Amino acid sequence: MLPYFIREGFANLRRATFSAVASTSAIAVALVLVGVFGIVGYEASVVSEMLREQASQMEVFIEQDATDDVQEALHARVQTMPGVAQTEFISHEEAAKIFREEFGEGASAFEDPTFLPASIKIEMAPSHAHPDSMARAADVIDGWRGTEEVVLNRDLLTRVAQNRQLINAIGLSLGGIVVLAAVFLVANTIRLTIYARRLLIRTMKLVGATDRFVRRPFLVEGIVQGFAGGAIAGGVVWGLYRLFFQQIDQTPLSLYTELLFFGGLVGSGVLLGWLGSYFAARRFIQNIELH
């Protein structure tokens, strides 16, 4: 029976080309909205993560007269602290080199930039990258032997934490609205196409066809429309995404991620088409009167 349902599903597409185009277009428009919002949300999360990584770093400046043994002991002690993801020891010479690279010609004003103290850069793990946790860690390190100063951007860390929560809340809210609007748009469009064929459905039921038998060709039709709409939406979103990154001269997502995203839109289109056809066909088939 499966070949019959597939054949009838494609036949329905040919019989009602306008309705099929309308449904496919509705799915494509809905998924373009979802795709664009998904890309924007992903890029926002990437930027937020970059800011979080920057804010989760602090630097321990070592006393000028600290011996090599004291510096090594301090570095080793920092590495054993809970929540420390990685550390980097920067000697006097390395600090001078960084100073020259960053200030360029301006560094020539200092004949001997080795006056810069040695330091330890610390990156905290995400589980400890919070204002309170990092502030407590900084206070502990500040009391150790050999420590001159601990630099921590507490204001930036607090703002990043607050903004991440705000971005997540806004993203979930807007994402839910977009998805609900997409489902509503697709379901109503498919419902109208099935309503336009109520006479055909009534005739099939009059000759003894069950509701399930009548519904299956419409499910095939919805899946085909969803696949086409998802492919169109994937192409549009991919083109807009590539165009955007060409304008800002930045590297886009990896090919694997792009293919995964494209496949997700196609799969979402198939799911939307199937769900819309299923519920629309089920409702109208059950409500059609035979007399």
C-alpha positions in Angstrom: 0.0 0.0 0.0 2.9 2.3 0.6 3.6 2.9 -3.2 -0.1 3.8 -3.6 0.1 6.5 -0.8 3.3 7.9 -2.2 1.8 8.0 -5.7 -1.4 9.6 -4.5 0.6 12.2 -2.5 2.5 13.3 -5.5 -0.7 13.2 -7.6 -2.3 15.6 -5.0 0.6 18.0 -5.5 0.0 18.0 -9.3 -3.8 18.4 -8.9 -3.5 21.4 -6.6 -0.3 23.1 -7.6 -1.3 26.5 -6.2 -2.1 25.1 -2.8 1.1 23.1 -2.8 3.1 26.2 -3.6 1.3 28.1 -0.9 2.1 25.5 1.7 5.7 25.1 0.6 6.1 28.9 0.7 4.6 29.1 4.2 7.0 26.4 5.4 10.0 28.2 3.8 9.1 31.6 5.2 8.6 30.2 8.7 11.9 28.3 8.6 13.8 31.3 7.2 12.6 33.2 10.3 13.6 30.4 12.6 16.9 30.0 10.8 17.8 33.7 10.9 16.9 33.8 14.5 19.0 30.7 15.2 22.0 32.2 13.5 21.7 35.5 15.4 21.3 33.6 18.6 24.3 31.4 17.9 26.5 34.4 17.1 25.3 36.2 20.2 26.2 33.2 22.3 29.7 33.1 20.7 30.3 36.7 21.4 29.0 36.3 25.0 31.3 33.3 25.5 34.3 35.3 24.3 33.5 38.1 26.7 33.1 35.5 29.5 36.5 34.0 28.7 38.1 37.4 28.8 36.3 38.3 32.0 37.2 35.0 33.7 40.9 35.8 33.6 42.9 37.5 36.3 46.6 38.3 36.6 48.8 38.0 39.7 51.8 40.4 39.7 54.8 39.1 41.7 56.9 41.3 43.9 60.1 42.7 42.2 62.4 41.2 44.8 60.9 37.8 44.9 63.4 35.0 44.3 63.0 32.4 41.6 62.1 29.8 44.2 59.3 32.1 45.6 58.0 32.7 42.1 57.9 29.0 41.3 56.3 28.2 44.6 53.6 30.8 44.0 52.9 29.5 40.5 52.7 26.0 41.7 50.3 27.0 44.5 48.1 28.9 42.1 47.8 25.8 39.9 46.5 23.8 42.8 43.6 26.2 43.5 40.1 24.8 42.9 38.5 26.2 39.7 41.8 27.1 38.0 41.6 25.9 34.4 45.0 27.0 33.2 47.9 29.3 34.1 50.7 31.0 32.3 53.9 32.3 34.0 55.3 35.5 32.4 58.8 36.4 33.4 60.4 39.9 33.5 61.9 39.3 30.0 58.6 38.0 28.5 56.7 41.0 30.0 59.2 43.4 28.4 58.8 41.6 25.0 55.0 41.9 25.2 55.4 45.6 26.2 57.5 46.3 23.1 55.1 44.5 20.8 52.0 46.3 22.2 53.4 49.8 22.4 55.7 49.7 19.3 57.7 52.9 18.9 56.3 54.2 22.2 58.3 51.5 24.0 61.5 53.1 23.0 61.0 55.8 25.7 62.0 53.1 28.2 65.5 51.9 27.8 65.1 49.0 30.1 61.4 47.8 30.2 62.5 44.9 32.4 61.2 47.0 35.3 57.9 45.3 34.5 57.1 42.7 37.2 56.8 39.0 36.5 53.2 37.8 36.6 50.9 34.7 36.5 47.9 34.8 34.2 45.0 32.7 35.5 42.0 31.5 33.5 39.2 30.1 35.7 37.0 27.2 34.7 33.4 28.0 33.7 32.1 26.6 37.0 34.1 29.2 38.9 33.9 32.1 36.4 31.5 34.1 38.6 32.1 37.5 40.3 31.8 36.1 43.9 34.0 33.0 43.2 36.7 34.9 41.4 36.7 37.7 44.0 37.2 35.2 46.8 40.1 33.5 44.9 41.7 36.9 44.3 41.5 37.8 48.0 43.1 34.4 48.9 46.0 34.8 46.4 46.5 38.4 47.5 47.5 37.2 50.9 50.2 34.8 49.8 53.9 35.3 50.0 55.4 36.9 46.9 52.1 38.4 45.6 52.2 42.2 45.0 48.8 42.7 43.4 45.9 40.7 41.9 44.2 42.4 39.0 40.6 41.3 38.3 38.0 43.1 36.2 35.1 42.6 38.6 32.8 45.2 36.9 33.2 43.5 33.5 32.7 40.0 35.0 29.5 41.2 36.7 28.1 42.8 33.5 28.9 39.8 31.4 27.1 37.5 33.9 24.1 39.8 33.9 24.1 40.1 30.1 24.3 36.4 29.6 21.2 35.8 31.7 19.4 38.6 29.8 20.4 37.2 26.4 19.3 33.7 27.4 15.9 35.0 28.6 15.3 37.1 25.6 16.5 34.3 23.3 14.2 31.7 24.8 11.2 34.1 24.7 11.7 35.3 21.1 12.7 31.8 20.0 9.4 30.4 21.4 7.4 33.2 19.7 9.1 32.5 16.4 8.5 28.8 16.6 4.9 29.2 17.6 4.3 31.6 14.8 5.9 29.2 12.3 3.8 26.3 13.5 0.6 28.4 13.3 1.4 29.7 9.8 2.2 26.3 8.4 -0.8 24.6 10.1 -3.3 27.2 8.9 -2.0 27.1 5.3 -2.1 23.3 5.1 -5.5 23.3 6.7 -6.8 25.6 3.9 -5.4 23.4 1.2 -7.0 20.3 2.7 -10.3 22.2 3.2 -10.2 23.0 -0.5 -10.3 19.2 -1.2 -13.2 18.4 1.1 -15.3 17.1 -1.8 -12.6 14.6 -2.8 -12.3 13.5 0.8 -16.1 13.1 1.1 -16.1 11.0 -2.1 -13.4 8.7 -0.8 -15.3 8.2 2.5 -18.5 7.4 0.7 -16.9 4.5 -1.1 -15.7 3.0 2.2 -12.2 4.5 2.7 -11.2 4.8 6.4 -10.0 8.0 7.9 -6.4 6.6 8.2 -6.5 5.5 4.5 -7.7 9.0 3.4 -5.1 10.8 5.6 -2.0 9.0 4.5 -1.6 10.6 1.0 -2.0 14.0 2.7 0.9 13.1 5.1 3.1 12.2 2.1 2.1 15.5 0.5 3.0 17.4 3.7 6.3 15.6 4.0 7.2 16.5 0.4 6.2 20.1 0.9 8.1 20.3 4.2 11.3 18.9 2.5 11.0 21.4 -0.3 10.3 24.3 2.1 13.2 23.3 4.4 15.6 23.1 1.4 14.5 26.5 0.2 14.8 28.0 3.7 18.3 26.4 4.2 19.5 27.9 0.9 18.2 31.3 1.7 19.6 31.4 5.2 22.9 30.0 4.0 23.1 32.7 1.3 22.3 35.5 3.8 24.8 34.2 6.3 27.6 34.0 3.7 26.7 37.5 2.4 26.8 38.9 5.9 30.2 37.5 6.7 31.6 38.8 3.4 30.4 42.3 4.3 32.1 42.2 7.7 35.2 40.3 6.4 35.0 37.6 9.1 35.3 33.8 8.9 31.9 32.1 8.9 31.0 28.8 10.5 32.8 25.6 9.5 31.5 23.6 6.6 30.4 20.8 9.0 28.4 23.2 11.1 26.8 24.8 8.1 25.8 21.4 6.7 24.4 20.4 10.2 22.4 23.6 10.3 21.1 23.1 6.8 20.1 19.6 7.6 18.4 20.8 10.7 16.3 23.2 8.7 15.4 20.5 6.1 14.5 18.1 9.0 12.4 20.8 10.7 10.6 21.4 7.4 9.7 17.7 7.0 8.5 17.6 10.7 6.4 20.8 10.2 4.9 19.5 7.0 4.1 16.1 8.6 2.6 17.6 11.7 0.6 20.3 9.9 -0.8 17.7 7.5 -1.5 15.2 10.2 -3.5 17.5 12.5 -5.3 19.4 9.7 -6.3 16.2 7.8 -7.3 14.5 11.0 -9.6 17.3 12.0 -11.3 17.9 8.6 -11.6 14.2 7.7 -13.4 13.5 11.0 -15.7 16.5 10.6 -16.8 16.0 7.0 -20.4 14.9 6.8 -21.4 12.1 4.4 -25.0 13.2 3.8 
